[in-house]
């Protein structure tokens, strides 16, 4: 098992397709945190994010033999998650309106944010995190997703574009619009000190 | 001095998305406008704030659930033995089809009973019209062999094959009334189909009409009906493989009893493979049980 954990993604996927019953689990453990982040941002609700993520992983489980290797496994998994979320969002639309949908969203978000709070933290940091989440909720899905991938998770624009199946320019413009919209609500959080990793591969977020 | 560009224009400038003339104008403005220069800085600050914000942590219960689902899937696969999956005729360039397939598959709940006196009875029935009729028609005749293409072989192999008699045991009744349902006449048409079916007790006999012949249910029909059942928390007892709308497009009309009525859902048959198609309800209504 330890040896399995060292294997590259593609090898894991191949082994899984060949019948290895451990390989897929290892792959999931490797990527699930980020995929969870994507799913939560898209669905806006932990329950639904959990459902979508289950959909996605089971789908990937079954489709592994159809992975052709042109893409990174990580990109492929992200796409499956994004598509699973889109699918659920579409189905949410055809469902008859229930009071839990839009009307109570604001109320729910407080509760939800509490649940997503994670481990104890410095009060100020927690506060700013909640502010950021609340601000992100105000954005249209496309912009929220682009910013989640590029600014929050640090994906290059090109990779985000592959995940979202849109042109790189589209990702950039969604990010730009989203940042402009976030400006008023996040200006007070602006940190004059760049975080330590600001130069590490976040090139897509800034003009070069 | 030119008017202040808005924040979006500045954000576009930062991403190098402005066309050249606009870029010149905005750049020139910033050089003489400390306010806008500061705003441009703040936009970079937004990215920094986002980057510094911890992503939501995966809750332990969700992590456990994922492990469990995957372990279940692995066990199921092992039980099925060595997989000889049909090779997908379509290059699997995009995973999108795969991703969207799943919710349907996961919706496979089974009813107990059935087969016989579908007396689901007394109550009201709901009719769902499902789109995707083409797939159904072919599917009914050939049991899906080669007719569903693309996304479906995958689903068939994963879900359908190896479950003998699912149609008889659990599935809704399937008929082909040849009706071209329309929005305007949906209620009357649905009522008539119900009368000609056996889902509501002695309906057929009472009306003195020819009963619709029961067809064998395909996996695709079952999946659509499972999906609708999950969405609307109901039980589909009758599916009419028919047509809908001005174009007489293939559609599945699903009937689900509720009280003294039936909910009727008109569904695009593509819902069985969803993929890019909107697995939409084309129309719906509620009619009284015959």
Interface residues (C-beta under 8 A of the other chain):
Chain A: X19 X21 X24 X25 X28 X32 X33 X34 X36 X37 X40 X41 X46 X49 X50 X53 X54 X55 X56 X57 X58 X59 X60 X61 X62 X63 X65 X66 X67 X68 X70 X76 X79 X80 X81 X82 X83 X84 X86 X87 X88 X90 X91 X94 X95 X96 X115 X116 X118 X119 X128 X129 X132 X133 X147 X151 X152 X153 X154 X165 X169 X172 X173 X175 X176 X177 X179 X180 X182 X183 X186 X187 X189 X190 X191 X194 X195 X197 X198 X202 X205 X206 X207
Chain B: X6 X7 X8 X10 X11 X12 X14 X15 X16 X17 X39 X42 X43 X44 X45 X46 X47 X48 X49 X50 X51 X52 X53 X54 X55 X56 X57 X58 X59 X62 X63 X65 X66 X67 X69 X70 X71 X73 X74 X75 X77 X78 X82 X83 X85 X88 X91 X92 X93 X94 X95 X96 X98 X99 X100 X101 X102 X103 X105 X106 X154 X158 X231 X232 X274 X278 X279 X280 X281
